[in-house]
Amino acid sequence: SNETLLLVAFVSFMGWSALQAVVALIAKSDAMMGDCAAMAVDALTYGFNLCAERKKNQDELINQSMGESEIESLALTEEDGAEEDGYEDNTNDIANTNNNNHNNTTTNNNHDNDERSKL
């Protein structure tokens, strides 16, 4: 799996980077230390990708373990909570206000058209 490959890459790059850092210190080689830093960055990249793969796989397992009925009941529970808090009522009030504003605008436009036709 991707997790296994990323884990192997992370561990091997960190291991070689640490070993190379020790050898670079003994040899007092700036070039080897630079290469060691580059390998450490590569290893960290593999590590972050490993974390992302694990998170993705955990989310997929959660979704697979939950049936559709559980997901729907969770959604219904969230909607019920919104109504209890009064958020649902406010949303309907805003929607009604927007509809009334649209109707008023339409009425005003029709009135303007009637006035123009009289001219």
C-alpha positions in Angstrom: 0.0 0.0 0.0 1.0 3.7 -0.2 1.4 3.9 3.5 4.0 1.1 3.5 6.0 2.6 0.7 6.0 6.0 2.3 7.0 4.6 5.7 9.9 2.7 4.1 11.0 5.8 2.2 10.7 8.0 5.3 12.7 5.6 7.6 15.4 4.9 5.0 15.9 8.5 4.0 16.0 9.6 7.7 18.4 6.8 8.5 20.8 7.5 5.7 20.5 11.3 6.4 21.5 10.7 10.1 24.3 8.4 9.1 25.6 10.9 6.5 25.4 13.7 9.0 27.7 11.7 11.4 30.1 11.0 8.6 30.0 14.6 7.4 30.9 15.8 10.9 33.8 13.4 11.2 35.1 14.3 7.7 34.3 18.0 8.3 32.7 18.1 4.9 30.3 21.0 4.1 29.2 19.3 0.8 28.1 16.2 2.7 26.3 18.3 5.3 24.5 20.1 2.5 23.4 16.8 0.9 22.4 15.6 4.4 20.1 18.6 4.8 18.5 17.9 1.3 17.9 14.3 2.2 16.3 15.3 5.5 13.9 17.6 3.6 13.1 14.7 1.3 12.5 12.5 4.3 10.2 15.1 5.9 8.2 15.3 2.7 7.7 11.5 2.8 6.7 11.8 6.4 4.1 14.5 5.7 2.7 12.4 2.8 2.5 9.4 5.1 0.4 11.4 7.6 -1.9 12.5 4.8 -2.3 9.0 3.5 -3.1 7.7 7.0 -5.7 10.5 7.5 -7.3 9.7 4.2 -7.5 6.0 4.9 -9.0 6.6 8.4 -11.7 8.8 6.8 -12.4 6.2 4.2 -12.7 3.5 7.0 -15.1 5.7 9.0 -17.3 6.3 5.9 -17.3 2.6 5.1 -18.2 1.6 8.7 -21.1 4.0 8.7 -24.1 2.9 6.7 -26.1 5.4 4.7 -28.9 5.3 7.2 -26.5 6.4 10.0 -25.2 9.2 7.8 -28.8 10.3 7.0 -29.8 10.2 10.7 -26.8 12.3 11.6 -27.8 14.8 9.0 -31.4 14.9 10.3 -30.1 15.3 13.9 -28.0 18.3 12.8 -31.0 19.9 11.1 -33.1 19.4 14.3 -30.4 21.1 16.3 -30.6 24.1 13.9 -34.3 24.4 14.4 -34.0 24.2 18.2 -31.4 27.0 18.2 -33.6 29.2 16.0 -31.3 29.3 13.1 -33.8 27.6 10.8 -36.4 30.3 11.5 -33.9 33.1 10.8 -33.0 31.5 7.5 -36.7 31.4 6.5 -37.2 35.0 7.5 -34.3 36.1 5.4 -35.5 34.1 2.4 -39.0 35.6 2.7 -37.5 39.1 3.0 -35.5 38.5 -0.2 -38.6 37.2 -2.0 -40.6 40.3 -0.9 -37.8 42.6 -2.1 -37.8 40.8 -5.5 -41.6 41.2 -5.8 -41.4 44.9 -4.9 -38.8 45.4 -7.5 -40.9 43.7 -10.1 -43.9 45.8 -9.2 -41.9 49.0 -9.4 -40.5 48.0 -12.8 -44.0 47.3 -14.1 -45.2 50.7 -12.8 -42.3 52.5 -14.6 -43.1 50.7 -17.8 -46.8 51.8 -17.5 -45.7 55.4 -17.0 -43.4 55.3 -20.0 -46.2 53.9 -22.2 -48.4 56.9 -21.3 -45.8 59.3 -22.7 
